[in-house]
Structures are given as structure tokens and as C-alpha cells.
């Protein structure tokens, strides 16, 4: 599986939603964005945020989204 990167909001949202993910950030760290996959332990305390909040921070921090087209599941 190849790693991919994008800054395209619709591609990020499509990938997340197709894989059951929702936008989130690490509690106490405004700029630490994550895609939360409910039911999977990730070792971090996450808080759900809106897609608008996610992409506002994404743009403000000039981030790039890294992902694999097929999400690896154990």
C-alpha cells in the first residue's frame, strides 16, 4: 500500500467518512488534528470537532494530510 498526501478538503473528508472516521483534535492541543475511528484505541484523549473547525486549523497551520487509500486494520 502506498502512502498518499493531500491538502484537498473534499478528498480528506471522503476518505475519513468512507473509513468510519470523524474529525477530532488532541485534548489540550488546538493544532493536533486527528481522524477518530470510534472503537479503536489510539492512546490519546481526543475531542470531536466539526469539519469546519478541522479545516480551519488545517489551513491555519498549513498542514498536509497523510493517509493510505486502504486503511490498515488489525
N, C-alpha and C positions, 0 to 999 in steps of 0.2 A: 504494500500500500504506500502510495506517495503522499508526502506532506504537501499541503497547499497553503497559500496565503491569499488574503483578500482584504480590501477596505470597503467593499460593496455591501451596503446595509441590507439590501434585499437578499443577497446570497447568504450572508451570515444568519439572518432570521430564518430563511428557508431551511438551511442546514440544521440549525438548532431545533426548530419545530418538527422537522422530519425525524429527528433522533430523540424526541421527547424532552428536549431541553428548554429551560426558561432563563431569562436574563437575571443575573444576580451580581452582587459585589461582596467582597470580604468585609465582615463587620469591623468597623473602626478604620477602614482604609478606603476612602472615596474613589481612588483611582485603580483599585484592584478588582477588575471585572472578571466574571466567570460565567460559564453556562452551567446552570444547575440541572443535574439529571436526578430528579426525585427518586429516592430509594437507594441511591448509590452513595456509599460513604466516601468523603473526599478529604477528611481531616481538617477542614476549615469551617468556621462558622460563617454561613452565608445568609444574606438577607435578599429577598426578592425585590426587584426593581422593575419599572416599566421599560419597554423597549425604548421609549423616548429618553429616559434617564440614561440607559445603557449607551445609546448612540451619542448623546450629548457629551458624556465623559469620554467615549471612544474618540470623538473628533477633537475635543479639547486637549487630550493627551497625545494626539497623533498616533494612535495605535494601529496595529495590523493584526488581523485575526488569523491564527494558525490552526489548521484542522486537517483531518483525513476525511476523504469523501465517505468512506465506510468507517463508522465509529467502532473502535475495538471494544468488545465486551467480554469480560471474563466469565 
